[in-house]
Amino acid sequence: MQAKSRRRRLLLIALYLLFLLLIAEAGSRLFWTLNSGLSFLRPRLIEAYCPQLAGVRQRDLRSDDGTFDMLLLGGSVLVEGYLYDAYGRQTVYTPGTNGVVDFVGDDGVTTGGSSVVDNPYA
């Protein structure tokens, strides 16, 4: 009789915690719906913080040219970039004439170089 009572109590606690989780999720979704106009059923929080990215989800970002593409947010704070070859040797990119690292022709490129800003992870 006690084992049955204990199981029932654990089940009720689990259901109560699940209920609290559902209330918290609904409250969060309601908050974002009312304050930012996001959809209640499919909120996309990145669009609340960066509305310019709303169209990125609809774009086909696949590339079959053998390269990889990257999206940099806040490129003005990128002071150094790294590219590693298959053997782990790094190429360091430093800001070019425009003052930012944007991985185009005007960046300073040092093959096998070390970090200019003393990045311990480079």
Biopython code that builds the backbone (N, CA, C, O; Angstrom):
import numpy as np
from Bio.PDB.StructureBuilder import StructureBuilder

atoms = [
    (1, "MET", "N", (0.810, -1.191, 0.000)),
    (1, "MET", "CA", (0.000, 0.000, 0.000)),
    (1, "MET", "C", (0.859, 1.263, 0.000)),
    (1, "MET", "O", (0.525, 2.242, -0.667)),
    (2, "GLN", "N", (1.984, 1.243, 0.759)),
    (2, "GLN", "CA", (2.840, 2.419, 0.807)),
    (2, "GLN", "C", (3.539, 2.657, -0.522)),
    (2, "GLN", "O", (3.701, 3.810, -0.920)),
    (3, "ALA", "N", (3.960, 1.609, -1.223)),
    (3, "ALA", "CA", (4.638, 1.754, -2.521)),
    (3, "ALA", "C", (3.702, 2.397, -3.535)),
    (3, "ALA", "O", (4.122, 3.225, -4.342)),
    (4, "LYS", "N", (2.425, 2.008, -3.487)),
    (4, "LYS", "CA", (1.444, 2.582, -4.402)),
    (4, "LYS", "C", (1.238, 4.072, -4.095)),
    (4, "LYS", "O", (1.123, 4.892, -5.005)),
    (5, "SER", "N", (1.195, 4.405, -2.809)),
    (5, "SER", "CA", (1.022, 5.794, -2.394)),
    (5, "SER", "C", (2.237, 6.629, -2.792)),
    (5, "SER", "O", (2.102, 7.774, -3.225)),
    (6, "ARG", "N", (3.416, 6.046, -2.642)),
    (6, "ARG", "CA", (4.635, 6.766, -3.004)),
    (6, "ARG", "C", (4.691, 7.028, -4.511)),
    (6, "ARG", "O", (5.038, 8.132, -4.932)),
    (7, "ARG", "N", (4.354, 6.031, -5.319)),
    (7, "ARG", "CA", (4.328, 6.200, -6.775)),
    (7, "ARG", "C", (3.333, 7.270, -7.189)),
    (7, "ARG", "O", (3.601, 8.094, -8.063)),
    (8, "ARG", "N", (2.189, 7.236, -6.542)),
    (8, "ARG", "CA", (1.172, 8.229, -6.869)),
    (8, "ARG", "C", (1.652, 9.644, -6.522)),
    (8, "ARG", "O", (1.407, 10.596, -7.264)),
    (9, "ARG", "N", (2.332, 9.760, -5.396)),
    (9, "ARG", "CA", (2.853, 11.077, -5.001)),
    (9, "ARG", "C", (3.910, 11.567, -5.991)),
    (9, "ARG", "O", (3.899, 12.736, -6.375)),
    (10, "LEU", "N", (4.824, 10.681, -6.409)),
    (10, "LEU", "CA", (5.842, 11.058, -7.395)),
    (10, "LEU", "C", (5.203, 11.449, -8.728)),
    (10, "LEU", "O", (5.655, 12.387, -9.385)),
    (11, "LEU", "N", (4.164, 10.737, -9.120)),
    (11, "LEU", "CA", (3.455, 11.072, -10.348)),
    (11, "LEU", "C", (2.813, 12.453, -10.252)),
    (11, "LEU", "O", (2.884, 13.237, -11.198)),
    (12, "LEU", "N", (2.197, 12.748, -9.134)),
    (12, "LEU", "CA", (1.584, 14.062, -8.946)),
    (12, "LEU", "C", (2.623, 15.180, -8.950)),
    (12, "LEU", "O", (2.379, 16.253, -9.501)),
    (13, "ILE", "N", (3.776, 14.933, -8.340)),
    (13, "ILE", "CA", (4.852, 15.933, -8.352)),
    (13, "ILE", "C", (5.352, 16.157, -9.775)),
    (13, "ILE", "O", (5.569, 17.296, -10.189)),
    (14, "ALA", "N", (5.535, 15.068, -10.524)),
    (14, "ALA", "CA", (5.988, 15.194, -11.916)),
    (14, "ALA", "C", (4.973, 15.957, -12.761)),
    (14, "ALA", "O", (5.352, 16.810, -13.563)),
    (15, "LEU", "N", (3.688, 15.658, -12.589)),
    (15, "LEU", "CA", (2.653, 16.374, -13.333)),
    (15, "LEU", "C", (2.607, 17.854, -12.946)),
    (15, "LEU", "O", (2.390, 18.716, -13.798)),
    (16, "TYR", "N", (2.811, 18.143, -11.665)),
    (16, "TYR", "CA", (2.816, 19.530, -11.206)),
    (16, "TYR", "C", (3.996, 20.299, -11.813)),
    (16, "TYR", "O", (3.838, 21.442, -12.242)),
    (17, "LEU", "N", (5.189, 19.666, -11.847)),
    (17, "LEU", "CA", (6.352, 20.311, -12.459)),
    (17, "LEU", "C", (6.149, 20.533, -13.959)),
    (17, "LEU", "O", (6.551, 21.564, -14.498)),
    (18, "LEU", "N", (5.530, 19.572, -14.624)),
    (18, "LEU", "CA", (5.219, 19.736, -16.040)),
    (18, "LEU", "C", (4.235, 20.881, -16.248)),
    (18, "LEU", "O", (4.379, 21.662, -17.188)),
    (19, "PHE", "N", (3.250, 20.982, -15.387)),
    (19, "PHE", "CA", (2.278, 22.078, -15.447)),
    (19, "PHE", "C", (2.980, 23.428, -15.266)),
    (19, "PHE", "O", (2.688, 24.376, -15.995)),
    (20, "LEU", "N", (3.898, 23.522, -14.306)),
    (20, "LEU", "CA", (4.646, 24.762, -14.090)),
    (20, "LEU", "C", (5.495, 25.123, -15.311)),
    (20, "LEU", "O", (5.598, 26.292, -15.683)),
    (21, "LEU", "N", (6.095, 24.113, -15.922)),
    (21, "LEU", "CA", (6.900, 24.345, -17.122)),
    (21, "LEU", "C", (6.035, 24.874, -18.264)),
    (21, "LEU", "O", (6.433, 25.800, -18.970)),
    (22, "LEU", "N", (4.863, 24.292, -18.445)),
    (22, "LEU", "CA", (3.955, 24.753, -19.501)),
    (22, "LEU", "C", (3.473, 26.183, -19.237)),
    (22, "LEU", "O", (3.360, 26.974, -20.173)),
    (23, "ILE", "N", (3.190, 26.522, -17.983)),
    (23, "ILE", "CA", (2.777, 27.881, -17.641)),
    (23, "ILE", "C", (3.915, 28.866, -17.924)),
    (23, "ILE", "O", (3.676, 29.949, -18.459)),
    (24, "ALA", "N", (5.147, 28.499, -17.568)),
    (24, "ALA", "CA", (6.292, 29.370, -17.827)),
    (24, "ALA", "C", (6.501, 29.571, -19.330)),
    (24, "ALA", "O", (6.771, 30.686, -19.775)),
    (25, "GLU", "N", (6.378, 28.508, -20.102)),
    (25, "GLU", "CA", (6.540, 28.619, -21.563)),
    (25, "GLU", "C", (5.452, 29.503, -22.166)),
    (25, "GLU", "O", (5.739, 30.355, -23.007)),
    (26, "ALA", "N", (4.212, 29.304, -21.741)),
    (26, "ALA", "CA", (3.112, 30.120, -22.256)),
    (26, "ALA", "C", (3.297, 31.580, -21.858)),
    (26, "ALA", "O", (3.024, 32.476, -22.657)),
    (27, "GLY", "N", (3.756, 31.830, -20.637)),
    (27, "GLY", "CA", (4.007, 33.198, -20.203)),
    (27, "GLY", "C", (5.101, 33.865, -21.009)),
    (27, "GLY", "O", (4.987, 35.036, -21.371)),
    (28, "SER", "N", (6.155, 33.130, -21.289)),
    (28, "SER", "CA", (7.251, 33.661, -22.106)),
    (28, "SER", "C", (6.788, 33.978, -23.518)),
    (28, "SER", "O", (7.115, 35.035, -24.058)),
    (29, "ARG", "N", (6.035, 33.075, -24.113)),
    (29, "ARG", "CA", (5.527, 33.313, -25.472)),
    (29, "ARG", "C", (4.567, 34.503, -25.503)),
    (29, "ARG", "O", (4.585, 35.298, -26.442)),
    (30, "LEU", "N", (3.733, 34.618, -24.475)),
    (30, "LEU", "CA", (2.808, 35.740, -24.407)),
    (30, "LEU", "C", (3.563, 37.054, -24.271)),
    (30, "LEU", "O", (3.194, 38.052, -24.890)),
    (31, "PHE", "N", (4.616, 37.061, -23.465)),
    (31, "PHE", "CA", (5.449, 38.251, -23.313)),
    (31, "PHE", "C", (6.018, 38.693, -24.651)),
    (31, "PHE", "O", (5.905, 39.864, -25.013)),
    (32, "TRP", "N", (6.635, 37.761, -25.398)),
    (32, "TRP", "CA", (7.245, 38.122, -26.677)),
    (32, "TRP", "C", (6.192, 38.502, -27.712)),
    (32, "TRP", "O", (6.454, 39.344, -28.571)),
    (33, "THR", "N", (5.022, 37.906, -27.649)),
    (33, "THR", "CA", (3.952, 38.257, -28.582)),
    (33, "THR", "C", (3.469, 39.679, -28.330)),
    (33, "THR", "O", (3.290, 40.451, -29.272)),
    (34, "LEU", "N", (3.259, 40.024, -27.078)),
    (34, "LEU", "CA", (2.737, 41.353, -26.757)),
    (34, "LEU", "C", (3.785, 42.450, -26.914)),
    (34, "LEU", "O", (3.457, 43.551, -27.356)),
    (35, "ASN", "N", (5.028, 42.173, -26.562)),
    (35, "ASN", "CA", (6.054, 43.218, -26.588)),
    (35, "ASN", "C", (6.763, 43.371, -27.927)),
    (35, "ASN", "O", (7.215, 44.467, -28.256)),
    (36, "SER", "N", (6.869, 42.315, -28.694)),
    (36, "SER", "CA", (7.634, 42.398, -29.936)),
    (36, "SER", "C", (6.845, 42.021, -31.173)),
    (36, "SER", "O", (7.365, 42.100, -32.286)),
    (37, "GLY", "N", (5.605, 41.614, -30.998)),
    (37, "GLY", "CA", (4.791, 41.259, -32.154)),
    (37, "GLY", "C", (5.160, 39.932, -32.783)),
    (37, "GLY", "O", (4.792, 39.682, -33.931)),
    (38, "LEU", "N", (5.878, 39.070, -32.072)),
    (38, "LEU", "CA", (6.229, 37.762, -32.620)),
    (38, "LEU", "C", (5.031, 36.832, -32.561)),
    (38, "LEU", "O", (4.100, 37.048, -31.785)),
    (39, "SER", "N", (5.061, 35.809, -33.378)),
    (39, "SER", "CA", (3.992, 34.820, -33.392)),
    (39, "SER", "C", (3.998, 34.032, -32.085)),
    (39, "SER", "O", (5.061, 33.666, -31.583)),
    (40, "PHE", "N", (2.817, 33.770, -31.536)),
    (40, "PHE", "CA", (2.725, 33.008, -30.291)),
    (40, "PHE", "C", (3.118, 31.553, -30.505)),
    (40, "PHE", "O", (3.769, 30.951, -29.652)),
    (41, "LEU", "N", (2.724, 30.984, -31.649)),
    (41, "LEU", "CA", (2.992, 29.575, -31.894)),
    (41, "LEU", "C", (4.397, 29.314, -32.416)),
    (41, "LEU", "O", (4.962, 28.251, -32.156)),
    (42, "ARG", "N", (4.971, 30.262, -33.146)),
    (42, "ARG", "CA", (6.317, 30.075, -33.703)),
    (42, "ARG", "C", (7.162, 31.324, -33.478)),
    (42, "ARG", "O", (7.493, 32.018, -34.440)),
    (43, "PRO", "N", (7.515, 31.623, -32.240)),
    (43, "PRO", "CA", (8.325, 32.821, -31.997)),
    (43, "PRO", "C", (9.758, 32.615, -32.480)),
    (43, "PRO", "O", (10.336, 31.544, -32.300)),
    (44, "ARG", "N", (10.308, 33.627, -33.080)),
    (44, "ARG", "CA", (11.705, 33.604, -33.517)),
    (44, "ARG", "C", (12.393, 34.783, -32.848)),
    (44, "ARG", "O", (12.333, 35.912, -33.333)),
    (45, "LEU", "N", (13.046, 34.504, -31.731)),
    (45, "LEU", "CA", (13.603, 35.567, -30.903)),
    (45, "LEU", "C", (14.710, 36.332, -31.602)),
    (45, "LEU", "O", (14.906, 37.514, -31.320)),
    (46, "ILE", "N", (15.441, 35.693, -32.508)),
    (46, "ILE", "CA", (16.509, 36.404, -33.203)),
    (46, "ILE", "C", (15.948, 37.576, -33.995)),
    (46, "ILE", "O", (16.614, 38.598, -34.155)),
    (47, "GLU", "N", (14.724, 37.430, -34.488)),
    (47, "GLU", "CA", (14.109, 38.511, -35.241)),
    (47, "GLU", "C", (13.676, 39.662, -34.337)),
    (47, "GLU", "O", (13.541, 40.793, -34.805)),
    (48, "ALA", "N", (13.458, 39.392, -33.057)),
    (48, "ALA", "CA", (13.134, 40.463, -32.120)),
    (48, "ALA", "C", (14.366, 41.312, -31.840)),
    (48, "ALA", "O", (14.266, 42.530, -31.693)),
    (49, "TYR", "N", (15.518, 40.676, -31.768)),
    (49, "TYR", "CA", (16.757, 41.395, -31.488)),
    (49, "TYR", "C", (17.379, 42.003, -32.744)),
    (49, "TYR", "O", (17.924, 43.106, -32.693)),
    (50, "CYS", "N", (17.303, 41.304, -33.851)),
    (50, "CYS", "CA", (17.891, 41.771, -35.118)),
    (50, "CYS", "C", (16.840, 41.656, -36.216)),
    (50, "CYS", "O", (16.826, 40.660, -36.939)),
    (51, "PRO", "N", (15.956, 42.647, -36.364)),
    (51, "PRO", "CA", (14.902, 42.547, -37.372)),
    (51, "PRO", "C", (15.443, 42.451, -38.800)),
    (51, "PRO", "O", (14.738, 41.996, -39.701)),
    (52, "GLN", "N", (16.689, 42.877, -39.008)),
    (52, "GLN", "CA", (17.265, 42.802, -40.354)),
    (52, "GLN", "C", (17.475, 41.361, -40.801)),
    (52, "GLN", "O", (17.611, 41.102, -41.997)),
    (53, "LEU", "N", (17.504, 40.417, -39.857)),
    (53, "LEU", "CA", (17.730, 39.016, -40.198)),
    (53, "LEU", "C", (16.451, 38.269, -40.540)),
    (53, "LEU", "O", (16.493, 37.067, -40.804)),
    (54, "ALA", "N", (15.318, 38.955, -40.542)),
    (54, "ALA", "CA", (14.035, 38.288, -40.782)),
    (54, "ALA", "C", (14.003, 37.595, -42.144)),
    (54, "ALA", "O", (13.396, 36.531, -42.269)),
    (55, "GLY", "N", (14.629, 38.160, -43.149)),
    (55, "GLY", "CA", (14.610, 37.576, -44.484)),
    (55, "GLY", "C", (15.626, 36.470, -44.698)),
    (55, "GLY", "O", (15.568, 35.777, -45.714)),
    (56, "VAL", "N", (16.555, 36.286, -43.769)),
    (56, "VAL", "CA", (17.609, 35.288, -43.960)),
    (56, "VAL", "C", (17.044, 33.877, -43.952)),
    (56, "VAL", "O", (17.552, 33.013, -44.666)),
    (57, "ARG", "N", (16.009, 33.621, -43.167)),
    (57, "ARG", "CA", (15.435, 32.278, -43.097)),
    (57, "ARG", "C", (14.851, 31.825, -44.435)),
    (57, "ARG", "O", (14.839, 30.629, -44.726)),
    (58, "GLN", "N", (14.374, 32.748, -45.238)),
    (58, "GLN", "CA", (13.747, 32.375, -46.502)),
    (58, "GLN", "C", (14.763, 32.171, -47.620)),
    (58, "GLN", "O", (14.415, 31.642, -48.676)),
    (59, "ARG", "N", (16.003, 32.577, -47.408)),
    (59, "ARG", "CA", (17.011, 32.457, -48.455)),
    (59, "ARG", "C", (17.586, 31.056, -48.510)),
    (59, "ARG", "O", (17.720, 30.396, -47.480)),
    (60, "ASP", "N", (17.922, 30.605, -49.685)),
    (60, "ASP", "CA", (18.595, 29.330, -49.860)),
    (60, "ASP", "C", (20.086, 29.585, -49.705)),
    (60, "ASP", "O", (20.710, 30.178, -50.584)),
    (61, "LEU", "N", (20.656, 29.144, -48.597)),
    (61, "LEU", "CA", (22.047, 29.451, -48.291)),
    (61, "LEU", "C", (23.013, 28.353, -48.718)),
    (61, "LEU", "O", (24.205, 28.421, -48.418)),
    (62, "ARG", "N", (22.509, 27.352, -49.409)),
    (62, "ARG", "CA", (23.402, 26.284, -49.849)),
    (62, "ARG", "C", (24.305, 26.781, -50.967)),
    (62, "ARG", "O", (23.923, 27.619, -51.784)),
    (63, "SER", "N", (25.492, 26.245, -50.974)),
    (63, "SER", "CA", (26.457, 26.622, -51.993)),
    (63, "SER", "C", (27.131, 25.359, -52.507)),
    (63, "SER", "O", (27.578, 24.524, -51.721)),
    (64, "ASP", "N", (27.201, 25.223, -53.812)),
    (64, "ASP", "CA", (27.824, 24.040, -54.400)),
    (64, "ASP", "C", (29.160, 24.361, -55.043)),
    (64, "ASP", "O", (29.642, 23.619, -55.899)),
    (65, "ASP", "N", (29.772, 25.497, -54.616)),
    (65, "ASP", "CA", (31.024, 25.894, -55.246)),
    (65, "ASP", "C", (32.258, 25.423, -54.480)),
    (65, "ASP", "O", (33.375, 25.817, -54.816)),
    (66, "GLY", "N", (32.075, 24.583, -53.451)),
    (66, "GLY", "CA", (33.215, 24.045, -52.722)),
    (66, "GLY", "C", (33.776, 24.977, -51.666)),
    (66, "GLY", "O", (34.814, 24.675, -51.077)),
    (67, "THR", "N", (33.128, 26.093, -51.410)),
    (67, "THR", "CA", (33.591, 27.018, -50.382)),
    (67, "THR", "C", (32.560, 27.088, -49.273)),
    (67, "THR", "O", (31.468, 26.531, -49.395)),
    (68, "PHE", "N", (32.901, 27.764, -48.199)),
    (68, "PHE", "CA", (31.928, 27.975, -47.136)),
    (68, "PHE", "C", (31.673, 29.462, -46.995)),
    (68, "PHE", "O", (32.561, 30.278, -47.245)),
    (69, "ASP", "N", (30.489, 29.808, -46.604)),
    (69, "ASP", "CA", (30.101, 31.194, -46.421)),
    (69, "ASP", "C", (29.846, 31.426, -44.943)),
    (69, "ASP", "O", (29.419, 30.522, -44.224)),
    (70, "MET", "N", (30.112, 32.644, -44.498)),
    (70, "MET", "CA", (29.820, 32.944, -43.099)),
    (70, "MET", "C", (29.163, 34.307, -42.992)),
    (70, "MET", "O", (29.404, 35.203, -43.802)),
    (71, "LEU", "N", (28.342, 34.439, -41.990)),
    (71, "LEU", "CA", (27.643, 35.673, -41.712)),
    (71, "LEU", "C", (28.271, 36.292, -40.481)),
    (71, "LEU", "O", (28.265, 35.686, -39.410)),
    (72, "LEU", "N", (28.814, 37.496, -40.620)),
    (72, "LEU", "CA", (29.444, 38.176, -39.497)),
    (72, "LEU", "C", (28.542, 39.303, -39.037)),
    (72, "LEU", "O", (28.182, 40.183, -39.819)),
    (73, "LEU", "N", (28.184, 39.272, -37.784)),
    (73, "LEU", "CA", (27.401, 40.349, -37.200)),
    (73, "LEU", "C", (28.357, 41.231, -36.412)),
    (73, "LEU", "O", (29.129, 40.731, -35.593)),
    (74, "GLY", "N", (28.315, 42.512, -36.645)),
    (74, "GLY", "CA", (29.213, 43.410, -35.927)),
    (74, "GLY", "C", (30.648, 43.247, -36.374)),
    (74, "GLY", "O", (31.535, 43.109, -35.532)),
    (75, "GLY", "N", (30.903, 43.257, -37.657)),
    (75, "GLY", "CA", (32.242, 43.064, -38.189)),
    (75, "GLY", "C", (33.243, 44.106, -37.736)),
    (75, "GLY", "O", (34.450, 43.884, -37.830)),
    (76, "SER", "N", (32.765, 45.241, -37.245)),
    (76, "SER", "CA", (33.690, 46.285, -36.820)),
    (76, "SER", "C", (34.454, 45.880, -35.563)),
    (76, "SER", "O", (35.486, 46.478, -35.261)),
    (77, "VAL", "N", (33.981, 44.893, -34.833)),
    (77, "VAL", "CA", (34.686, 44.461, -33.638)),
    (77, "VAL", "C", (35.619, 43.296, -33.922)),
    (77, "VAL", "O", (36.305, 42.826, -33.015)),
    (78, "LEU", "N", (35.660, 42.829, -35.139)),
    (78, "LEU", "CA", (36.545, 41.734, -35.508)),
    (78, "LEU", "C", (37.926, 42.320, -35.765)),
    (78, "LEU", "O", (38.137, 42.986, -36.778)),
    (79, "VAL", "N", (38.869, 42.078, -34.854)),
    (79, "VAL", "CA", (40.184, 42.697, -34.971)),
    (79, "VAL", "C", (41.223, 41.762, -35.564)),
    (79, "VAL", "O", (42.310, 42.193, -35.948)),
    (80, "GLU", "N", (40.885, 40.483, -35.636)),
    (80, "GLU", "CA", (41.827, 39.523, -36.168)),
    (80, "GLU", "C", (41.065, 38.283, -36.614)),
    (80, "GLU", "O", (40.109, 37.874, -35.956)),
    (81, "GLY", "N", (41.473, 37.690, -37.710)),
    (81, "GLY", "CA", (40.820, 36.481, -38.190)),
    (81, "GLY", "C", (41.838, 35.391, -38.424)),
    (81, "GLY", "O", (43.018, 35.666, -38.644)),
    (82, "TYR", "N", (41.380, 34.150, -38.377)),
    (82, "TYR", "CA", (42.273, 33.015, -38.535)),
    (82, "TYR", "C", (41.687, 32.033, -39.527)),
    (82, "TYR", "O", (40.473, 31.845, -39.604)),
    (83, "LEU", "N", (42.570, 31.417, -40.280)),
    (83, "LEU", "CA", (42.194, 30.356, -41.197)),
    (83, "LEU", "C", (43.219, 29.250, -41.014)),
    (83, "LEU", "O", (44.423, 29.506, -41.051)),
    (84, "TYR", "N", (42.757, 28.033, -40.817)),
    (84, "TYR", "CA", (43.657, 26.906, -40.564)),
    (84, "TYR", "C", (43.638, 25.946, -41.738)),
    (84, "TYR", "O", (42.585, 25.670, -42.313)),
    (85, "ASP", "N", (44.821, 25.437, -42.092)),
    (85, "ASP", "CA", (44.873, 24.444, -43.155)),
    (85, "ASP", "C", (44.669, 23.049, -42.555)),
    (85, "ASP", "O", (44.411, 22.918, -41.359)),
    (86, "ALA", "N", (44.782, 22.029, -43.374)),
    (86, "ALA", "CA", (44.513, 20.660, -42.926)),
    (86, "ALA", "C", (45.515, 20.180, -41.887)),
    (86, "ALA", "O", (45.239, 19.219, -41.169)),
    (87, "TYR", "N", (46.680, 20.830, -41.791)),
    (87, "TYR", "CA", (47.699, 20.411, -40.828)),
    (87, "TYR", "C", (47.675, 21.261, -39.556)),
    (87, "TYR", "O", (48.536, 21.096, -38.692)),
    (88, "GLY", "N", (46.706, 22.163, -39.430)),
    (88, "GLY", "CA", (46.593, 22.984, -38.234)),
    (88, "GLY", "C", (47.423, 24.250, -38.248)),
    (88, "GLY", "O", (47.455, 24.975, -37.254)),
    (89, "ARG", "N", (48.098, 24.533, -39.357)),
    (89, "ARG", "CA", (48.873, 25.780, -39.438)),
    (89, "ARG", "C", (47.910, 26.921, -39.714)),
    (89, "ARG", "O", (46.991, 26.796, -40.523)),
    (90, "GLN", "N", (48.132, 28.031, -39.031)),
    (90, "GLN", "CA", (47.187, 29.139, -39.152)),
    (90, "GLN", "C", (47.692, 30.233, -40.069)),
    (90, "GLN", "O", (48.892, 30.462, -40.213)),
    (91, "THR", "N", (46.733, 30.894, -40.679)),
    (91, "THR", "CA", (46.974, 32.118, -41.418)),
    (91, "THR", "C", (46.224, 33.207, -40.676)),
    (91, "THR", "O", (45.032, 33.072, -40.402)),
    (92, "VAL", "N", (46.926, 34.294, -40.347)),
    (92, "VAL", "CA", (46.335, 35.376, -39.560)),
    (92, "VAL", "C", (45.939, 36.505, -40.495)),
    (92, "VAL", "O", (46.735, 36.952, -41.321)),
    (93, "TYR", "N", (44.689, 36.966, -40.357)),
    (93, "TYR", "CA", (44.180, 38.100, -41.123)),
    (93, "TYR", "C", (44.060, 39.290, -40.183)),
    (93, "TYR", "O", (43.419, 39.196, -39.136)),
    (94, "THR", "N", (44.674, 40.408, -40.552)),
    (94, "THR", "CA", (44.580, 41.633, -39.757)),
    (94, "THR", "C", (43.815, 42.683, -40.556)),
    (94, "THR", "O", (43.699, 42.555, -41.775)),
    (95, "PRO", "N", (43.287, 43.726, -39.897)),
    (95, "PRO", "CA", (42.481, 44.724, -40.614)),
    (95, "PRO", "C", (43.233, 45.355, -41.774)),
    (95, "PRO", "O", (44.428, 45.641, -41.695)),
    (96, "GLY", "N", (42.491, 45.562, -42.853)),
    (96, "GLY", "CA", (43.072, 46.171, -44.039)),
    (96, "GLY", "C", (42.875, 47.674, -44.059)),
    (96, "GLY", "O", (42.772, 48.308, -43.009)),
    (97, "THR", "N", (42.824, 48.242, -45.249)),
    (97, "THR", "CA", (42.721, 49.693, -45.391)),
    (97, "THR", "C", (41.396, 50.244, -44.890)),
    (97, "THR", "O", (41.308, 51.418, -44.528)),
    (98, "ASN", "N", (40.359, 49.403, -44.867)),
    (98, "ASN", "CA", (39.066, 49.877, -44.374)),
    (98, "ASN", "C", (38.931, 49.739, -42.859)),
    (98, "ASN", "O", (37.906, 50.124, -42.297)),
    (99, "GLY", "N", (39.955, 49.192, -42.188)),
    (99, "GLY", "CA", (39.958, 49.122, -40.735)),
    (99, "GLY", "C", (39.285, 47.914, -40.135)),
    (99, "GLY", "O", (39.225, 47.799, -38.911)),
    (100, "VAL", "N", (38.774, 47.008, -40.947)),
    (100, "VAL", "CA", (38.116, 45.809, -40.428)),
    (100, "VAL", "C", (38.628, 44.574, -41.152)),
    (100, "VAL", "O", (39.126, 44.649, -42.275)),
    (101, "VAL", "N", (38.493, 43.441, -40.482)),
    (101, "VAL", "CA", (38.810, 42.156, -41.109)),
    (101, "VAL", "C", (37.549, 41.677, -41.796)),
    (101, "VAL", "O", (36.574, 41.322, -41.134)),
    (102, "ASP", "N", (37.561, 41.665, -43.117)),
    (102, "ASP", "CA", (36.399, 41.192, -43.861)),
    (102, "ASP", "C", (36.774, 40.092, -44.857)),
    (102, "ASP", "O", (35.973, 39.729, -45.718)),
    (103, "PHE", "N", (37.993, 39.566, -44.733)),
    (103, "PHE", "CA", (38.465, 38.431, -45.529)),
    (103, "PHE", "C", (38.405, 38.709, -47.033)),
    (103, "PHE", "O", (38.078, 37.822, -47.822)),
    (104, "VAL", "N", (38.719, 39.932, -47.419)),
    (104, "VAL", "CA", (38.844, 40.268, -48.836)),
    (104, "VAL", "C", (40.261, 40.766, -49.092)),
    (104, "VAL", "O", (41.114, 40.697, -48.207)),
    (105, "GLY", "N", (40.509, 41.254, -50.269)),
    (105, "GLY", "CA", (41.861, 41.571, -50.711)),
    (105, "GLY", "C", (42.637, 42.603, -49.923)),
    (105, "GLY", "O", (43.867, 42.597, -49.979)),
    (106, "ASP", "N", (41.983, 43.485, -49.193)),
    (106, "ASP", "CA", (42.737, 44.543, -48.521)),
    (106, "ASP", "C", (43.234, 44.157, -47.134)),
    (106, "ASP", "O", (43.946, 44.944, -46.509)),
    (107, "ASP", "N", (42.887, 42.979, -46.632)),
    (107, "ASP", "CA", (43.334, 42.547, -45.307)),
    (107, "ASP", "C", (44.814, 42.169, -45.336)),
    (107, "ASP", "O", (45.343, 41.717, -46.351)),
    (108, "GLY", "N", (45.463, 42.370, -44.188)),
    (108, "GLY", "CA", (46.843, 41.907, -44.054)),
    (108, "GLY", "C", (46.837, 40.414, -43.785)),
    (108, "GLY", "O", (46.116, 39.943, -42.906)),
    (109, "VAL", "N", (47.634, 39.665, -44.534)),
    (109, "VAL", "CA", (47.645, 38.205, -44.413)),
    (109, "VAL", "C", (49.050, 37.747, -44.039)),
    (109, "VAL", "O", (50.017, 38.067, -44.731)),
    (110, "THR", "N", (49.161, 36.991, -42.934)),
    (110, "THR", "CA", (50.440, 36.443, -42.499)),
    (110, "THR", "C", (50.286, 34.934, -42.383)),
    (110, "THR", "O", (49.620, 34.439, -41.474)),
    (111, "THR", "N", (50.901, 34.211, -43.301)),
    (111, "THR", "CA", (50.822, 32.759, -43.275)),
    (111, "THR", "C", (51.754, 32.219, -42.205)),
    (111, "THR", "O", (52.933, 32.570, -42.162)),
    (112, "GLY", "N", (51.219, 31.363, -41.341)),
    (112, "GLY", "CA", (52.024, 30.791, -40.262)),
    (112, "GLY", "C", (52.326, 31.786, -39.150)),
    (112, "GLY", "O", (53.178, 31.524, -38.301)),
    (113, "GLY", "N", (51.644, 32.913, -39.145)),
    (113, "GLY", "CA", (51.906, 33.945, -38.146)),
    (113, "GLY", "C", (51.237, 33.665, -36.822)),
    (113, "GLY", "O", (50.464, 32.718, -36.677)),
    (114, "SER", "N", (51.553, 34.513, -35.855)),
    (114, "SER", "CA", (50.933, 34.382, -34.547)),
    (114, "SER", "C", (49.992, 35.560, -34.328)),
    (114, "SER", "O", (49.979, 36.513, -35.107)),
    (115, "SER", "N", (49.217, 35.483, -33.276)),
    (115, "SER", "CA", (48.213, 36.499, -32.988)),
    (115, "SER", "C", (48.865, 37.836, -32.673)),
    (115, "SER", "O", (49.797, 37.907, -31.872)),
    (116, "VAL", "N", (48.374, 38.888, -33.303)),
    (116, "VAL", "CA", (48.887, 40.234, -33.069)),
    (116, "VAL", "C", (48.324, 40.794, -31.763)),
    (116, "VAL", "O", (48.970, 41.607, -31.102)),
    (117, "VAL", "N", (47.110, 40.353, -31.393)),
    (117, "VAL", "CA", (46.445, 40.864, -30.192)),
    (117, "VAL", "C", (46.603, 39.897, -29.013)),
    (117, "VAL", "O", (45.837, 39.966, -28.051)),
    (118, "ASP", "N", (47.580, 39.009, -29.081)),
    (118, "ASP", "CA", (47.872, 38.039, -28.024)),
    (118, "ASP", "C", (46.680, 37.167, -27.677)),
    (118, "ASP", "O", (46.381, 36.949, -26.503)),
    (119, "ASN", "N", (46.001, 36.668, -28.698)),
    (119, "ASN", "CA", (44.884, 35.749, -28.495)),
    (119, "ASN", "C", (45.450, 34.396, -28.058)),
    (119, "ASN", "O", (46.170, 33.757, -28.825)),
    (120, "PRO", "N", (45.135, 33.953, -26.839)),
    (120, "PRO", "CA", (45.698, 32.686, -26.372)),
    (120, "PRO", "C", (45.145, 31.460, -27.091)),
    (120, "PRO", "O", (45.720, 30.376, -26.997)),
    (121, "TYR", "N", (44.032, 31.620, -27.810)),
    (121, "TYR", "CA", (43.406, 30.476, -28.492)),
    (121, "TYR", "C", (43.827, 30.367, -29.938)),
    (121, "TYR", "O", (43.406, 29.443, -30.635)),
    (122, "ALA", "N", (44.639, 31.278, -30.401)),
    (122, "ALA", "CA", (45.062, 31.261, -31.812)),
    (122, "ALA", "C", (46.237, 30.343, -31.997)),
    (122, "ALA", "O", (46.735, 30.195, -33.113)),
]
sb = StructureBuilder()
sb.init_structure("model")
sb.init_model(0)
sb.init_chain("A")
sb.init_seg("    ")
for serial, (resi, resn, name, xyz) in enumerate(atoms, 1):
    if name == "N":
        sb.init_residue(resn, " ", resi, " ")
    sb.init_atom(name, np.array(xyz, "f"), 0.0, 1.0, " ", f" {name:<3s}", serial, name[0])
structure = sb.get_structure()
